[in-house]
Amino acid sequence: MARVNTYLNFQGNTEAAFLFYRSVFGGEFNGGIRRFSDIPPMPDCPPPAEAEANYVMHVELPLYGGHSLMGTDTPEAMGKLSFGNNVSISLEPDTQAETERLFKALSEGGKIEMPLQHMFWGAYFASFTDRFGVQWMLNFPVAQA
């Protein structure tokens, strides 16, 4: 079955980010949290640097409708990571109450670009960046209420 997922890269704080996201959305990580130290030795591939051995190699948290949020820490050897405005996670919750709950939880400690409000396209909408630098959009179609 085909899937589409959102993959996030962090600089050493993937575990903290995903523990936070799990506290908001609930559920369990598919396959647990895998670390770079779990990679078996491979020819022509050096082991991870000692400071990065505990970095998260992969984590997956199921969200809605078969969509998962996935993440990794980016070791220095893989290049410098810079957060930008090129990725947003857009959620369409089932109720206005759930939209408000997600907004309150995810935006805490972050930066709100547009607070929750009724928009001309018929939705209850917000956009913000969470405390880990990830951009989110919430869009509850009021017509379905």
Phi, psi and omega in degrees: 000131179289148178220158170234131181227163176254126182246125183247139176250136180231171179248068175092359180237027178301315182300314179299317180298315184285331173295321176296311181298322177296324179293332180278311187266340186078188179088186181231157177285131174290116178079009180072195177258118179261138185246160179299330178292345178280348182290125178292153178303138180227141177299144178063019178224109181293153176293162180296152175302146183305321181291341183249003183299328181269001176301152178282121176278320180199139172215144181223127178239114176296138178248261184239147169050038179083001179271137178240149172262124182239155180203165179206157167269142182261107177297152181305324181296341181269003178106166181281135179264135174226130178279140180222196181254028185268355180222130171229147174258121183254122180247141174238086180297165182280338183222159176294323179298318178293323177300315180295320179297313180297319179300311182299314184289311186287328184276348181302124180080003180253203181236121181272120175274316178220114180293163178305128178199159177283132184248162183298338180273007174089026181232159171263113196230149172209154171221143184194166175246129181282177185292352177257005178088010180267133181271137181231151170229137174244133184219098177261112179292109184299329180301335181275352182290000000 
